[in-house]
Amino acid sequence: MSESVPDDSDRISERVRAIEPQGIREMFELATEQDGDLVHLEFGEPDFDTPDHIVDAAHAAASEGMTNYTSNAGVLELRRAIADHLARDGGPRPDPESEVVVTNGGVEAIHLAIHSVADPGDEVVVPTPTWPNPISQARLASAVPVEVPMPAEDGFVPDADRIIDAIGPNTAAVLLTSPSNPTGRVVPPAVVERVAETAADYDAFVIADEVYRSLTYEETPPRAAAVTDREEWVLTVGSVSKAYAMTGWRVGWLAGPPDVLAQVTKIHESTTSCVNTPAQYAAIAALTGPQDPHEEMLDAFSARRAFVFDRLGSLPVVSATRPEGAFYAFVDVSDLPGSSADIAKRLLTEYGVVTAPGSAFGAGGEGFLRLSFANSMDRLELGLDRLESMVRTESV
Ligand SMILES: Cc1ncc(COP(=O)(O)O)c(C=O)c1O
């Protein structure tokens, strides 16, 4: 560091200082320092390429001069495609003109939602274990994340009573992620209904993060906005990232009531202006084009899920509940020595498998490891062989 730069953390805003480094990133960095044939089971993105027709659509858009800024809310044709997609998925079709904003992935949609509805000091209720970003996003908005651990003994099925107990006059929003990263649990409709009802009674929104929704293996429950009659309090988050292997394209959406969405557009105006224009055309192709590549990917994830859970079921000491969606196994390793971070580090340094420790996913995640099955069958088999060696060695 240059000597003229004072080493004084007061130079940095309190909001930003309140954000903690993510446990997943720490493992990623440890892995980059390590040589050898590592099996990567930490990835949070599909291991497939974006389907050709989607790439071609972006290429065509760029070649045809679709390279200007778009409206802050996104290309209207894409907003229509998103509204149609949501309607096909069951439940209300938002008005593309006033109830849909195209965002830089689902992550920005959650950020915009929290910023639009939470004042400094307001609470954002986050059932855990959770993908940690919404916790940081609440802090960035000077709001207070309230972590509510879901019951591990029930495989982390969201528990309405626990969530409702955390809602009160200071609550601005409640996050319901379905399916969940890292647990793979879907939120039962009855839970959505009761939580949305209570939240609305306190003038608080449900932020329904549905980015993994199209990767559901059993019966897909209705969308959050479809199960509550307090729909004016539901903000729906979605994206093309996971469903179409498009994580790097950064296209998602926020759908919800027009008064909130008008504020969201204002934030866009002063932050990102809009989403990358050719990427928006790629997303139109994803949502309106052939769905076979998506179906094939879903079949592959489904086969891997079966394989991974057969293998996990045959291991001593560790256990996991089969996820209903997403592509993670959240494995109970609490009978192995040490914290989940210690176990993840040992698994990496001594056995060559990269995973994410449960402690990275908020309260209640300790004692678990997240294994992603976004990897080929061969690599999954090798990773599980290595996990088995560790478990058998350490449990004697
Ligand atoms: C639960 C959850 N929501 C939202 C996102 C955001 O994804 P994207 O911004 O790529 O749509 C992720 C990414 O991993 C996630 O796990």
The ligand as a Gaussian input file, in Angstrom:
#p B3LYP/6-31G(d) Opt

LIG

0 1
 C      -30.587000     -18.261000      -3.829000
 C      -29.957000     -17.388000      -4.868000
 N      -30.635000     -16.305000      -5.274000
 C      -30.141000     -15.487000      -6.218000
 C      -28.924000     -15.746000      -6.803000
 C      -28.444000     -14.782000      -7.836000
 O      -28.164000     -15.344000      -9.057000
 P      -28.103000     -14.441000     -10.347000
 O      -27.750000     -13.067000      -9.909000
 O      -27.055000     -15.050000     -11.201000
 O      -29.464000     -14.499000     -10.951000
 C      -28.166000     -16.856000      -6.402000
 C      -26.842000     -17.135000      -6.967000
 O      -26.142000     -18.055000      -6.611000
 C      -28.717000     -17.702000      -5.403000
 O      -28.058000     -18.789000      -4.994000

